[in-house]
């Protein structure tokens, strides 16, 4: 008979903040850590402790007990305390692809400063697991992952369901495979990560305990290696575990009870046959369950947090990092490794699952807003420094088409694709420092009195660019020189709004404001409103305004029914919905933009509509529709709905919460009393726009409800593509037979898309992470805009009135029709660009080595998305990362616009591997900026990273 081994792994799952504020948990953490150090030093039978896979615990502990650093370091180096590989235990679906990578990268670096890094993909309580996790882990030399959710039902209060069902794996052990084919050993905490908690010392209690625990573990184990997790949420360590193990060993002599580690457990597991193991593929989201315990509705809890997170991530990934690379290579500025790491770490302190998911008490989420602000402020400061360094190196005096008093502005496109779009920037026509004038007030009066007309906007070739130019008068500003005291000033300022065209990817393009007195007729005429238009432009627009636009026109025009450009036509209905026609394919999508509202008597984790609750919509509600922007570069309509909705749940709901009635058994309905919900929707179409951009503003005064926007596509398809972590995940629209939850909401990152193979519709968003494709054949995409709830949920009574999200909100999304699918059509790139802001810098007329138009790196690759451009801390290499969104191999070619020495394939830990293949004359070990073209084949769903060693600037 094969002997069984009970591997007892001591740990604590440490939520930094959850049902208590951060500092309350913080104090309890220090108590645990002090006790842990004492126990490991004093009891030789207590050998190991797994520190929850997140290095931030060390920082938190030493913040209060810095004098314990040496003791802690010794125990880590002796591998008694196992640390890493993450910085925090994040929610994988609500944090971006690069945030997941930074988490692993920073976690490795932080852990390596102390000692050995745990090479274990540790996901104890993630609310589902990302499909590309095995590929990410393999790139970090991690061969195994353990997780608590995603394969079989896990309910509230850490209860594991024993209900029969065809789950993804019948065993605790399995192979987990990414879409690219990368595979790791996967271990499910089939009886949760507390199945070995509080082991009794007394014989009678221990006998009953182990009889039950051994049976439960054997039920799911495919080998005699049985895993028991000795700990749980915020669980103090079991100081008498040595006695408990001795008792168990005496009671069950045929079982080896060992105080173990994951490494030892996995080594033992590897000695057994794996033939019966199942291979699970991609995302682990508990799709073969009843659908209630997936906790997916945390994607819509406290939407304001998701919006702040999307802004913060984007500023770092698509702003601070690539601009800092550009500033170093093009302008010689030092790369800010430490400030960037600080900004990332501050942001990631909001990424633990109970934080970013919005499922904690109100105090936690108030502190999160401050952290988001701190990270954003650092990112914005770093962006400002990089823009200043680059801007100071641009030779604006080389643009011969501009007069001497032109006021240039550089527009920066940090996305991976050439970009056009409407931008708003400010330029200074004249400036006076405080030390140069009579008084700030006097300076302002002098500047306001200057006879400056609105001027014109021109491109580097001197061509007129249609724009709205607003004179803001004298405005206060200041400089903070590196070598002197602050310099306050007043400046006569103009705001420019215009459409920038074909700004290079990872580069910039110059435009300029030219004062009217010097621009004259060379740049066309300006009307009295300050909108500059040539006479020819004006007549064409007037001719089109009353009817339909010609299909070959490159203008955007308003019509009595809506608006059109050369790609799209928009027609509004009386209820405020609109029909969007793709003029390239001829396909129309009708009734887009209606709203849906229903009650919600769930909690921060789970949406639950009351029984018998009638779904309200704006289909029969008359809307007020007005044209509010009518320019040659953009047209905007404003739609206002005045909508009476229930003010909240009925009184019974409060009593049910107090009595801890499970959310599925609650009987409360919605109140008969109503309140006014005013929805102000702005739908904009740009001249070059391939989609419409939508913003929804509201002042929410209702409670216990959910608001969604409905986008019927009419497309017949069985699956939906949703942007996820390094992939566009394909998901079934109709759930598995076991699914009884009426809702099938799911996560998204940048977009969700439907296609029938011939036509498609993609909905992009800014921080709206929850969608659902409604069943019934309409192909309706429902995007959650707001969910208002009143309690945390889970294991107790925790009121969270701020989760009702009372007050003002602005929600943003965009809609892109296209031929075929979102990947094949390239619409995914538009969705990614939608989330990325433009960056700009007003410049002086100056000499400099950089040209009027610049691109740091050129690349091509079908179905590839550029994910990262940053500098490696270890080698100062330029790190560039792409991922393949398609299911087939594709070719990548790229050429840096800077001198490159070595070029290497790399990974998510930014290590150098084999040399990358260069083409042509660039095959030499050192190459110039013009001959370093690199080519690679990128496999299906592969994530590829390259490390480029830049040569020193001359």
N, C-alpha and C positions, 0 to 999 in steps of 0.2 A: 504493500500500500504506500502510495506516494505521500511523503510528509508535507504538511502544510506549513507555511511560514506566515506569521502575522507581522507585517511591517507596520510598526507604530511610528508615525511621523508627527512630532510635536510642532505646533505652529499656532499662530493667531491670525485670523483674517481681520486686518485693521482698516476699517473705513475711517478716513481722517475726520470726517464729519458726516452726520446722518441725522439720527433722531435727537442728537445733542449738538450744540454748536461746536465749532472746531476746537476752541480752547478747553471745553469740557472733556472732549475725547483726548485732547493733547495731554492733559494732566493724568488721565488714566493710563495713557501710553507710557509716561515716564515711570509710573509705579510698576507697570509690567516689566519694563526694561531693567529697572534696578533689581527686581526680583529674579529676572532671567540671568543677569550677570552673576549674582550671588549663587544661584543654583548650579550653574555650569561650573563654577569654580569650586564649589563645596561638595557636590555629589557626583562621584565618578560614574555612577550608573545613568545619570542624565547627560547624554553624550551630545545631542544635536538639537538644533532649533532652526526651522525654516522661517525666515523673516518676511513671509508673505510676498516674496518676489518683487518688492518695490523698495528702492534705496532711499526714498524720501523719509522713511521712518527714521533712518539714522540722523538726518538733518533735524527732524522734529525733536528727537530725544536730546541731541547735543545742544540744541538751542536753549534748553533749560539746565542741562547737566553737562557743560563743556569739560568739566574736570574728569569725566569718565571716558574720555577719548582713548586713552592708552589701554584701559581694560577691554574696551570694546574692540579695538584694533587687534589685540592679541587673540581674542576668541574667534574673530573672523579669519585671521591668518591660520589659525589652527583648524579651521573648517568645522568649528563647533556651531557657529552662527553662519547660516548660508544666506547669501544676499544676491540680489539681482534676479533677472536681467533687466527689469523695467525700472523706470524712474517712478511712475505711479501705476496703479492698476486701473486702466482707463476703460471707459465704454468704447468698444471698438467701432461701432457704427455711427456714433455721434461725434467722433473726432476724425479729422481728415486723414487721407493717406499719408501725407508727410508728417502729420502729428504723431501717427502711430510709429513711423520710422524714427522720429526724433526721440520718442519715448524710449525705444529700444536702444538707440545710439547713446543717449545721455545716461540711461540706466547702466549700460556697459561701462562707460567712462567713469561714472561715479563709483560703481562697485570695484573697478580695477584699482582705484586709488587705495582701497582698503585691503584687498586680497583677491582670492579666487572668485570668479564670476559664475553664478549658477547658470548652467546651460540647460534651462528648462523653460519651455513656453508655458508660463503660469497664468491661467485664466480662471481662477476659482469661482468668480461670481459675475462674469460678464453676461449681459442680457442678450445672449446669442453671440456667435463667433464668426468673424469675417472669413470669407472663402479663401483669401490669399494668405492667410496666416501660415500654412505650411511652407509656402515659398519664402516668406519673410524670415521665418525661423531658420530654414535651411541656409539662407544667405548669411545668417549669423552663427552658423555651425551648431545649431540646435536641432537635435534629432527627435525630440519628444515633446508633447504638449499634454497638459492635464487641464480639465475644464469641468465646470459644474452644470452647465446648461447646454441646450441645443440638440440633444439626442433623445432624451426621454423627459417626461413631465416633471417639473419641479414647481411646487406650489409655494404659497406664502409661508412665512415663518420656517423656511428651509425644509419644508415637508416634501418628501419624495413620493410620487404616486406609484402604487403597486397595481394600478389598473391595467388589464391586458390590452395589448395593442401591437401593431406592427411598427415598431420604432426603427430608427435608422440602424441600430446595432443591438443585437441581443446580449452582447457582452460589455463589460466595463472597458475592455481593451479592444482596439481597432486600429486600422490604418486610416489616416486622414490625408486626403489628397487635394491639392489646389488645382485650379483649372489648367495650369501649365504642366501638370503631372508631378510636381514636387510632392513628396510624401513624408510624413513623420508618424511616429507612434503616437496614437491618441489614447488617453486614459480618461474615462468619465468617472467623476465622483458619483457613482451610481446610487449610493446611499448618503450622499452629500459630504461636504468636507468637515463634518462633525461626527462621522460615524464611529470614531474612536475617542470621543470626548468624555472626560470625567470617568476614567476607568476606576472601578471600585477596588478597594484594598481588602475588604472583608470577604471571607470565602463564600458565604451564602449569596451576597450581592454580586460578587464576581462571577459565580457559577451561572446565575440567571442572566447577567449582562452578556457574558461571552457566548452562552448558548444561543441567544438571539442574534448577537452581532456576527458571529461566525456563519450562521445560517444565512443571514442577509447578504453577506459578502460573497459567499459561495454561489448564491443564486445567479450572480452576474459575472463572476470571474471565469475566465477561460483556462486558467492555470491554477496551481496550488499556492501561488504568490498572492496573498490577500492584503489589501491596502486599508489601513485604519488611520484616519486623520484625527489626531489628538489636539483638538482646539476648535474654535468657532469664532463668530463675530465678537471682537473685543474681549476674547476669552483670556483671563489670566492663566499663567502657566500652571500645570499640575505638578506641584513640588514633590508629591509622594508617588510619582509615576514609577520610580524604581521599585518600590514596595508592591505596587499594583501589578507590575510585570512579573515579579517573583511569585505572587499569588496565582496569576494566570498560568504560569509555567508549571506549577505544582498541580493545578486542577486539570490541565490538558497536556499530559506528557507527550502526546502524539503531534502537538503543534509547537513550532519554534516561535516564541514571542521575542521580537528583537526591537530595540529602539533604533530606528533606521533613518535613512535619508532617501530622497527621491532617486539619487544616483544609485544607491545600493538596491533599491527596489527595481529600478529599470534594468540594472545589470542582471538581477535574478530573473526578471521577466524574459530577457533576451535568451536565456538558456532553454526556453521551452518552445515547442512547436507553435507556429502561428497560422497553420493551415485553415483553421476554423474562423479566423478573424475576418470581419467584414471590412470592406473599404468604403468609407463615407467620403462624399465628394463635396468640395466647395463649402458654402455657407452652412453653419449649424444654427438653425433658427427654430428648432422644435416644431417643424411643420407637420409631423405625424403625431400630433397631440390634439387635445380638445381646443387649443387656441387661446385659453384664458391665461396661462402662466408664462407666456413669452415676454411679457412686460414691454411690448413694443410701443405702447402708448406713452412711455416716457419720452418718445420722440416729439410729442406735442405738449408735454407738461412745461409750463413756464417758457413759452416760445421766445420771450425776450432774451433768455440765456443762450439759446441756440443762435439767435441773430448776433449777439455780442461775440460768440465764439467764432462764427463764420467770418466776421470782420477781423477779429484778432489773428486767426490762422492765416487769412489771406494777406494781411499786411506783412506778416513775417515771411511767408512762403513766396509771395508774388510781389513783394515790395522791398522789405529791408534786406533780404538775402541777395536777390539778383542785382539790386542797385549797388549793394556794397561790393559785389564782384566787379561790376562795371566801373565803380569808382576806383578800385584798386588797379585794375588792368589798364583803364583808359586815362586815369588821372593820378595814379600813384598814391592814393590814400590807403592807410593801413586798414586791414579787414578787422572789424570789431567782434572777434570771437567771443570774448567774455560778456559784453553787453547783449549780444544775440542769445547766448546761452541763458542769461538771466531772464530775458524776455520770454524765451520758450519755457523755462522752468516755471515762471510765474503763471503763464497761460496754462501749462499742464497741471498746475495745482487745482485747476477747475475741471480737469478731465476724469477724475475717478467717477465710477458709475453712479454713485449716489449724489454726486455733485452736478455733472453736466446733464444727467438725466432729469434733473429738477425734482427729485423725489426725496428731499430732506426738509427739515423744519425751516421756517422763514429766515432765522438768523444766519443759517448757512448760506443761503442764496443772496442775502444782502452783502455778505462778505465777498462772495464770488464777483459781484458787480465791481467792487473795488479792485479785485485782482485783475479782472478784464481791463479796467481802466489803466492800471499800472503797466500791464504788458503792452497795451496799445500806445500809451504815452512813450514808452521806451522805443517801440517800433517806429513811431512817427518821428521821434527825435533822430533816430539812426537814418531813416529815410531822408530827412531834411539835410543831414550832414553829407550823405552820398550825393544827393541832388546838387548841393552847393559845390562839392568838389568837381563833379562832372561839368556842371554849368560853367564854372570858372575856366575850364579848359576848352570850351567850344569857341571856335573862331567866328563870331558873328559878323565881323568886318569883312569876311571873305564873301559874303552874300552881296554881290554887286548890284542886284536888282533893287536893293532897299536904300532909301535915303539915309543920311547920317543920323537923323533923329528917330529912326524906327525903333520901336521897343520890342525886342525879340522875346519869344517864349519857347522853351523846349518842351515838347510833349513826349512822355516816356511810355512805351508799350512793353510791359514785362511779361506778357503772355507768350506762348509758343508759336503764335501765328500772326501774320500781318493783320493789322486791325484798323478799322474805320469806325467812327462814332462821334456823337455830339459831346463836346467838352465845354467846361466853363472854367476860365482862368482870369486872373487879375494882373494888370500891368500898371506900372507907375510912369506917368507922363513927365512928372517933375517931382523933385524931392528936396527938402531942406532940413538939415539937422538942427536940433534945438540950439546948438552952440553957434549956429550961423544966423539966427534970426532974432527979432526983438523979443518975442515970447511965443510959446506954443500957440496961443490964441491968435497972435498977430501973423504967425506963419500960415496958419490955416486960412485966414482971411486973404492973404496974398495969393496963396495957391488957388483958392476958389475963384479969385478974380482973373486968373489967367484966361486969355481968349482962346481956349482950346475947343475945337469942334470934336465930334465923336470919332472921327478918323475912320480907317478902314483896316481890314485884316487881309494879309497877303501871305502867300507861301514863298518858299525860297526862290522860285522862278519869277516872283513879282506878280503872280496871277491873283486876281481878285477872289476872295473867299466870302461867300455870303455869311453874315454874322449879325447878331444883336449886340450892340455896344451900349453899355450903360455907364454914364458918368457918375461915380460915387462921391465926387468931391474930395476934399482933403481927408485923409485917413491917418490915424496914428499907427506907428510901427517902431520897431527897434532892431538893432543888430547887437549880437554878443560876440565881439571879436575874441579870437584866441589869445591875443597879445595886449589886450587893453580893456578898459572899462566899457560898460554898455553905452550904446549910442542911440538915443531916442530920436525920432524924426517924425515929420508930417510929409505925406506924399499925395499928390493929386492922382487919383486911382480910377482906372476904367475896368469894368467887368466885361469880358468877351465871352460870348456863347456862339459856337460854330461847329461845323462838322469837320473833324480831321480825317484825312483820306490816306489810306495805305501807309500807316506808320509801321516801320519795320518791327518784326518780332525781336524781342530782347534788344531793343534799341530806342532811338528817338528820332524826332523830326522837328525842324524849326518852323514856326510861324511868326508873324510880327504884326503889331499894331502900328499904323502909320498915321500921324496927325493929319487932319483934313487939310490944313493950310499947306502942307508939303506934298500930300498925296494927290490932291486935285483930281482932275478927270482921268488921270492915268489908271486909276483903279475903280472907276465907275462912280455913280452918284449915290448919295445917302438920302433916304427919305426923312421926313420930320420926326419920325419915331425913333430914329437912331439905328434902324435896321438898314444895313448897307446892301443895296442891290443895284446892279447895272440896269439900264433902261431895258435891255433885251431880256434880262431875267425877270423883271417886273411884268412885262407884257405877257410873257409865256405863262407866268403863274396866274395872272388875272384871267387869261383865256381858259385855263384849265379848272379854275375854282368852281365854276358853275356846273361842270359836267364831269365826264370820266376822263382820266388821263390817258394819253397815248401810251401804248405798251412799251415803246422804245424810249420814253422819256426817262431822264435820271432825276427828276424832281419828285418831291413828296407834296401832295396837294390835299386840301380839304375839299369835301363835297357835301352837299346837303345831307347825305346819308352817313357819311363817315370820312374816310381818308384812303389814299392810295399812293404807292410808289411803283417802281418798275417791277417789283417782285410780288407785292401783296395788295389786296384790297380789303378794307374793313367796312362793314355796314352794321349800324347799331339798330336794335329793336327798341320798342317803347319801354320794355321792362329792363333796359340797360344791358342786356346780353348782346353779343355781337357775332356776326358771321365773318369768318376769316377765310379768304380765298387765296390759295397759292396760284398765282398767275403763271407760274412756270409749268406746273402739272395740271392746272385746271381744277384741282380738288378743293371743295369748300367744306369748312367745318362750322356747323351752326350751333346756336344757343350757348356759345362759350361765355363764361363769366357770370353765370347765375350763382347765387349763394344758397347755402343750406344751413339750417340751424336746428339743433335738437338738444334735449336735456342730457345731463351727464351726472349720474349719482355714483360714479366710480371714485377714483382717487388719483394721486400723482402717478401711480404705476399703470392703472387700467381704466380705459374708457368703458362705461356701461350706460347705455340708453335705458331710461325707465320703461317698464312694461306698458304697452299701449300708447307710448308717446308718439305723437304725430310729427313726422319730419316736416319742418317748415322750409319753404323756398321763396325766392323772389320772382318766380315765374309769372305770377299774376299781379305783381306789384309795379305800379307806374313809377318810372324813374325820371329824374330831371337830368337832361343831357345838354351840355353846353360845350362849344368850341372855346378853349382857353389858351391855345398856343397855335399860331398859324404862320409858320416860317417856311422858307424854302428848304431848310435842312431838317425840320421836325414839325409834326402836327400832333396836338394833344387834345383829347376830349375828356371832359370831366362828367362823371355819372354819379348822381347822388340818390341814394335810397333812404327813405325815412321808414323804418321797419319796427313795428311793435312786436316785441318778443317777451316771453315770460321773464319775470324779474329774477327768478331762481326756482329752487325746488320747494315743494310744499313743506309745512312745518314738521311733518312726520320724519323727514330726512334727518333732522338734528337729533331726534330721539333714537333713531336707528343707529346713527354713528356712535352716540354715547353708550349704547348697549352692545356695541361691537357686533351688530348684525352683519354677517358676511355680505360683501357687495352683491353677490349673485342672488341673495335672498331678500334684498331690500324691496319694499313695496311703494316707496314714495314716488310721486309723480311730480309734474311741474306746477308751479303756482299759477293761479288764475289771474293774479296781478301782473301787469305788464310794464315794461319800460321801453323808451325809444332807443333804438340802435340806429345811428346814422352812419351809413357807409359812404365814404367819398372815394370813388375809384377814378384814377387817371390812367388812360390808355394812350400810349405814345407810339408813333411810327416815325422812324428816322428815314432820311433820304436813301441811305444805303442799307437800311434794316431788312434782315431776312425774317424778322419776327417782331411782335409787338411787346413793349415793355409796360408792365402794369404795377401800379402802387395802390394800396388800399389803406386808407386812414380811417380810424374809428376811435370813439371814446366809449370803452366798454363799461357799462354800469349794471350789467346782468351777471348773475352768478349761476354756477352749476349748469354749464352749457358748453356746446362745441360749435364752432363756426368753420365751415369749409367753403371753398370755391369749387364749382363743378365745371369740368371741361369735357363735354361729350365729343368723342372722336368719330363714332360710327364705324370704327375699324374692327373687323372680325379677326381675332387672334386669341390664342390660348395662353400666351405668355406676355410678360412685360419686362422691359429692360430698365433697371434702376442703377444710377451711378452709385457705386459703393467703393470699398477700399481697393484701389488699384484694379478695378474691373467695373464693367457694366454687367451687373448680375442679372441673369435671366431667371425669372420667378414665375411660377404658375399663378394664373389669375384665380382659378377655382381651386380651393384648398383640398387637402386629403380628406377621405371619408370620415376620419376621426374628428375633424374640426367641427365644433358645434358653436363656436363664438360667431355671432351674426356679423361681426366686423373682421375684415382681413387686412387691416392697416399694416404698412411696412415702412422700413427706413429708406431714406434716400440721402445722397450727398448733393451733388449739383443739379441732377435732373432725373426725370422719369419719362419714359418714352413708349409709345405704342406704334406698331407698324403691321400692316397686312402683307408686307413684301413689296407692294407697289407704292403705297403712300404711307406717310408717318406723321405723327405729331409729338413734339418734345416740349415738355414744360420744365423750364429752369427755375431756380429759386435762389433767394438769399436768406439762408438760415431757417427754411421751412422744411424740416426733416421728416415729416410724415405724409404719406400719400396712401390712397387706396384706389384700386381699379374696381369699380362697382360691377357686380354680376348682373346679367340680364340682357346682354347682347348689345348695349349701347356703346360699349368701350369708353365709359366715362371715367376720367381721371379726377379724383377728388383730392385736393390738397388742403390739409388742415392749416387754417390761419390762426386759430386761437382755441385753447381749451381751458375752461375755468372750473377748477375743483377746489375743495375746501379741506382736504385732509391728506396726510402722508399715505396712510394705508398700511399694509403689511401686518405687523404683529401687535399693534396697540392703538390707543387713541392719541393721535398727534394732530391737532388742529393746525392748518396752514392757510389762514385767511388770505395771505398775499399770493397764493397760488390761484386765486380767482382772477388775477391779472386785471384788476379794476384800473381804469384810466386809459390814457391815449396810447395807441399803437399805430405803427405804419408797417405794413407787410408788402414785400416785393416779389414779383415773379415775372417770367417772360414766356411767350408761347411761340414756338418755331414749327411751321409746317415744312415738310420736305418730301422728296422722292425717296422711296425705299426706307431702310432702317436708319437709326440715328448714327450708327458707326459708319456704314457705307457712304452715307450722304455727307458726312463731315459735320453734321449739326451738333455733335458733341463739343466741337471746338467753340462754337458760338455760345453754348451753355457755360463752358468754363470761362470764356471771356466775360460773360455777363456778371460773374461773381467778382471779377478783378477790376479795381478802380484804375482810372488814368492817374498818372503822376505828372507833375509839371513844375517848371522852374522859370520864372521871369529872369531875363538876362540883360546885361548892358551891351552896348556896341563895343566890342573888344577883340583883341587878337588872341589866338589860341590854336593848339595843334589839331583839335577835333573838328570834323566837318559839320555841315548843316544837317546831314542825315547820316545815321550811324547804326550799325548792327553788330552786336558783340559776337554772335554765332549764327551761322546759317545751317539749316538742316532740312531734311526731307524724309518722309516715312509715312506711308499710307496706314491709317488706323492707329497711329501712335499719338500719345499725349505726352507733352513735356511736363514733368512733375517737379523737378528741382534744379536750381542753379545756385550753388553756394560754394564756399571754400572749406576744404578739409582742415581740421585743427592739427592733425598729425603731420601732414606733408606740405600744407599750403597748396594742395592741388585744387584745381577747379573741378568740382563735382557736378556732373550733369546726369540727370536720370530721366528715362522715358519708360512708358509701359504700353503694352500692346493690348488694345481693347477688343481685338477680334480673336476669333478662334482659329486663325491660320497664320502661318509664318509670313513675315514681311521684312522688307529691306530698309535699313536705316543708313543714311549718309549725313555727315555733318562736318562743317569746317569752321574752326575758330577764327575770329578776326583778331587774333593776337598770337604772338610767337609761342610755339609749344616745343618743349623738349621731349620728355617722355609722355606717352599716352597709354593708359592701362585700362583693362576691364577692371571693374570694382564691384562693390556690393553695398548693402545698406549700412555697413559699419565703416565704409569709406576706405577700405584697405586696397592696396595695389595688388593686382593679380598679374596675369600674363599681359604682354604688350598688345595694344589694340592694333588692328590691321589698318595701315595707311595705304592710300592709293597714290599712283603717279610719283612725282618727285618727292613727295612727303614721306617716303618710306624710310628716310634716313633717321638716325637717332635724334638729331636735332633738325628742326624745320622752321621755316619762316612763317609769318602769318598767312601767306598766300598759298602754301603748298602742303598744308596739314590736313587734308581731307581724310576722314576716317569712315570706314564702311563696316557694317555688321549686319548679320542676319538675326532678327528678333523672333523667337518662337512664339507660338500661340500663347496669349495671356502672360507673356514673360515680362518681368521687371528687369531692366538693364541699367546699369550705372557705369559711368566712365570717369576716370581720374586723369585730368590733364595737368601736366607740370608746366606752368608758364615760365618762359624765360624772362630774366630780369629786363626791365625797361631800360633803354639807353638814356 
